[in-house]
Amino acid sequence: AFALLFLWIVRARIIRPVVDLTDITAALARGEPYEFQQRPAPLEIDMLAKQIASVSQYVEERKRVEVELREKLELELSKDAKEEVESQTFTTE
């Protein structure tokens, strides 16, 4: 009976949180965001979950910046193209 209780505690406190972190990191690798949620776990696993959340925030911020830069570049390119067309129109008249 003691062995079963010990195994159940190990499963609940160590194995389950590690499996959860595995699922979370797999989702993060697929590009899905992750927000830290406090769960009962050993301190080391809790700290690792917080670091994974930090990585997720960094990835999301980087994606946002990339989109913003791409939009600015497209706007500048469209302005340059428009100016080029206008300058060609004026020189041919």
Helices and strands as residue ranges (DSSP letters): H 2-10, I 11-15, H 16-29, H 43-92
